[in-house]
């Protein structure tokens, strides 16, 4: 049985009965597409050419690795345009170099006010590309919700909380890196439900026990 809420609630309270379904249902339920992720944190699509005063012809079909390269001509023009607006960019980030719950590889860069401290303050925009069909998709440009911190964004990328219902007992596990799961109600630790599981160990546990999993967030 599955009870699915909206993407804005990030699939919270998704119940999966592994006595009736495969562990892959659990793994798939934990993943999310990048556009649903951005929707869940209130990011809104915007026009990059209007907002950042870029020439549509010069910056047509641009790639993030090019416009964030400080040594490329387009990179220099991009920085100059940001500077003229009192803005600056962050470094380019790629999800291939970290464990996340995204369904596909993504790379992104944040746009801040010039006087902001990166990673400490809320960005103004995010530029993002996803890797689909063996190539990078066109850049998507979103206005950042001013009430959403980068920590919340990072948590959506890498953190999940699940409740395992095994008979009359329940065990709550949290991951902050998509690779290790830690028991939260530690008083229930036992030989089966240990304090810490690696990813494959956790998958083997829930698959072999055929339990019910409630994805809390």
C-alpha positions in Angstrom: 0.0 0.0 0.0 1.3 3.5 -0.9 -0.1 6.8 0.4 1.5 9.5 -1.6 1.1 13.2 -0.9 2.3 16.1 -3.0 5.8 16.8 -4.2 5.7 20.0 -2.1 5.6 17.7 0.9 8.5 15.7 -0.6 6.7 12.4 -0.5 6.4 12.5 3.3 4.5 9.6 4.9 4.9 7.3 1.9 4.1 3.8 3.3 5.6 0.7 1.7 4.8 -2.8 2.7 7.8 -5.0 1.8 5.9 -8.2 2.4 4.0 -7.3 -0.7 6.6 -5.3 -2.6 10.3 -5.4 -3.4 13.0 -3.3 -1.7 13.4 -1.4 -4.9 10.0 0.3 -4.1 11.7 1.7 -1.0 14.7 2.9 -2.9 12.7 4.5 -5.6 10.5 6.2 -3.1 13.5 7.9 -1.5 14.7 9.4 -4.8 13.5 12.6 -6.4 13.9 14.4 -9.7 15.7 17.7 -9.6 12.6 19.7 -10.7 10.5 18.2 -8.0 13.2 19.0 -5.5 13.2 22.6 -6.5 9.4 22.7 -6.4 9.5 21.3 -2.9 11.6 24.2 -1.6 9.6 26.8 -3.4 12.0 27.7 -6.1 10.3 29.4 -9.1 11.4 29.4 -12.8 12.7 32.7 -14.0 14.1 34.2 -17.2 17.9 34.2 -17.0 18.4 36.7 -19.8 16.1 39.3 -18.2 17.2 38.8 -14.6 21.0 38.6 -15.3 21.0 41.0 -18.3 22.6 38.4 -20.6 22.6 38.6 -24.4 20.3 35.8 -25.6 22.4 35.3 -28.7 25.8 35.2 -26.9 24.5 33.0 -24.2 22.3 30.7 -26.3 22.8 26.9 -25.5 25.3 27.8 -22.8 26.8 25.2 -20.5 27.5 25.8 -16.8 31.1 24.6 -17.0 31.8 27.3 -19.6 30.1 30.3 -18.0 31.6 29.5 -14.6 35.1 29.2 -16.1 36.8 32.4 -15.1 39.3 32.0 -18.0 36.8 31.5 -20.8 35.5 34.5 -22.8 31.8 33.7 -21.9 32.9 33.2 -18.3 34.4 36.6 -18.2 31.3 38.2 -19.8 29.1 36.3 -17.3 31.1 37.6 -14.3 31.1 41.1 -15.7 27.3 41.0 -16.1 26.9 39.7 -12.5 29.2 42.4 -11.1 27.3 45.2 -12.9 24.2 44.0 -11.0 25.9 43.7 -7.6 25.9 39.9 -7.8 28.4 37.1 -7.7 28.4 33.3 -8.4 29.4 30.4 -6.3 31.7 27.6 -7.4 30.1 25.0 -9.7 28.9 21.9 -7.8 28.3 18.4 -9.3 26.2 15.8 -7.6 28.4 13.0 -9.1 31.0 13.8 -6.4 28.6 13.3 -3.5 25.9 10.8 -2.4 22.4 12.3 -3.0 18.8 11.0 -3.6 18.5 12.6 -7.0 17.4 10.4 -9.8 19.9 11.8 -12.2 23.3 13.6 -12.1 23.0 17.4 -11.7 25.4 20.3 -11.6 24.4 23.7 -10.3 25.7 27.2 -9.3 24.2 29.7 -6.9 23.9 33.5 -7.5 24.4 35.7 -4.5 24.4 39.4 -3.7 28.0 40.6 -3.9 28.2 41.4 -0.1 26.9 37.9 0.9 29.0 35.2 2.5 28.6 32.1 0.4 27.2 29.0 2.2 26.1 31.3 5.1 23.4 33.3 3.5 20.5 32.6 1.2 21.2 32.8 -2.5 19.1 34.8 -5.0 19.0 32.3 -7.8 20.2 28.9 -8.8 21.3 27.7 -12.2 21.0 23.9 -12.7 21.6 21.3 -15.4 20.7 17.6 -15.3 22.4 14.8 -17.2 19.8 13.1 -19.4 20.2 10.8 -22.4 24.0 11.0 -22.2 24.2 14.8 -22.4 23.6 17.9 -20.2 20.2 19.4 -20.5 19.8 23.2 -21.2 20.4 25.4 -18.1 17.4 25.9 -15.9 17.2 29.2 -13.9 15.2 29.5 -10.7 14.5 32.3 -8.3 15.4 31.1 -4.8 12.8 31.2 -2.0 14.0 33.8 0.5 12.8 31.7 3.4 14.7 28.5 2.4 18.3 28.0 3.7 21.0 26.1 1.9 20.9 23.6 4.8 17.3 22.8 3.9 18.3 22.3 0.3 21.2 20.1 1.3 19.0 18.1 3.6 16.5 17.5 0.7 19.5 16.2 -1.4 21.1 13.9 1.1 18.9 13.3 4.2 16.0 10.9 4.7 14.1 9.6 7.7 12.3 6.3 7.7 10.3 4.3 10.3 10.6 0.6 10.1 7.5 -1.2 11.5 8.5 -4.8 12.4 5.6 -6.5 14.2 4.8 -4.5 17.3 8.1 -2.6 17.3 9.2 0.4 15.3 12.7 1.6 14.5 13.5 5.1 13.2 16.6 5.5 11.0 18.1 8.6 9.5 20.7 9.1 6.8 22.5 12.4 6.2 24.7 11.2 3.3 22.6 8.5 1.5 25.3 6.0 2.5 24.9 5.3 6.2 21.7 4.8 8.3 21.7 5.6 12.0 19.1 4.4 14.6 17.4 7.3 16.3 15.4 5.5 19.1 18.6 4.0 20.3 17.0 2.3 23.3 15.6 -0.2 20.8 19.0 -1.3 19.5 19.4 -5.1 19.3 21.2 -7.8 17.4 19.0 -7.2 14.3 18.4 -3.5 14.4 21.9 -2.1 15.1 22.9 1.5 15.8 24.5 2.0 12.4 24.1 0.4 8.9 26.0 0.9 5.7 23.7 1.4 2.6 23.8 -2.2 1.4 23.4 -3.6 4.9 20.3 -1.5 5.4 18.9 -2.6 2.1 19.5 -6.2 2.9 17.9 -5.8 6.4 14.6 -4.3 5.2 14.4 -6.7 2.2 15.0 -9.9 4.3 12.7 -8.9 7.1 9.8 -7.9 4.7 8.8 -5.1 7.0 6.6 -2.0 6.5 8.5 1.2 5.9 7.0 4.7 6.5 9.1 7.4 4.8 8.8 10.4 7.0 10.8 12.8 5.0 
